[in-house]
Amino acid sequence: MRKSMLWSVVGAGAAYLLRNKDARQKLMNQFQKFSSKGRTSHSVDSMSKPL
């Protein structure tokens, strides 16, 4: 029951993104910002060093 409900929600979200270009672009921008944070100097390794 839960799996079928989960897949229904995923399908509805995918259909929404296919129809709404602004929402799709906003989601892609969020993923790009998230992935670029790992490549900047603000990574966990540089923040764990003492001042």
Wavefront OBJ file of the C-alpha trace (Angstrom):
o trace
v 0.000 0.000 0.000
v 2.736 2.477 0.943
v 4.830 1.640 -2.102
v 1.943 2.223 -4.460
v 1.159 5.529 -2.742
v 4.816 6.553 -2.987
v 4.913 5.753 -6.710
v 1.705 7.715 -7.231
v 3.260 10.766 -5.581
v 6.446 10.373 -7.630
v 4.409 10.071 -10.811
v 2.340 13.146 -9.969
v 5.509 15.130 -9.244
v 7.070 14.051 -12.514
v 3.939 15.008 -14.439
v 3.924 18.410 -12.716
v 7.547 19.029 -13.641
v 6.933 17.993 -17.249
v 4.112 20.521 -17.578
v 5.599 23.404 -15.559
v 8.828 24.752 -17.092
v 9.479 27.305 -14.301
v 9.257 24.665 -11.572
v 11.529 22.362 -13.558
v 14.125 25.121 -14.012
v 13.986 26.053 -10.321
v 14.549 22.428 -9.312
v 17.498 22.097 -11.700
v 19.046 25.301 -10.325
v 18.761 23.930 -6.785
v 20.508 20.706 -7.804
v 23.276 22.663 -9.522
v 23.828 24.860 -6.452
v 23.897 21.793 -4.226
v 26.422 19.994 -6.415
v 28.649 23.061 -6.747
v 28.891 23.466 -2.955
v 30.969 20.285 -2.754
v 33.531 21.681 -5.198
v 34.086 25.059 -3.504
v 36.419 25.921 -0.652
v 33.545 25.549 1.826
v 33.825 21.790 1.924
v 33.878 19.809 5.169
v 37.649 19.273 5.041
v 38.493 22.982 4.915
v 36.001 23.826 7.663
v 37.341 21.196 10.056
v 40.802 22.811 10.251
v 41.407 24.988 13.329
v 41.943 28.714 12.888
l 1 2 3 4 5 6 7 8 9 10 11 12 13 14 15 16 17 18 19 20 21 22 23 24 25 26 27 28 29 30 31 32 33 34 35 36 37 38 39 40 41 42 43 44 45 46 47 48 49 50 51
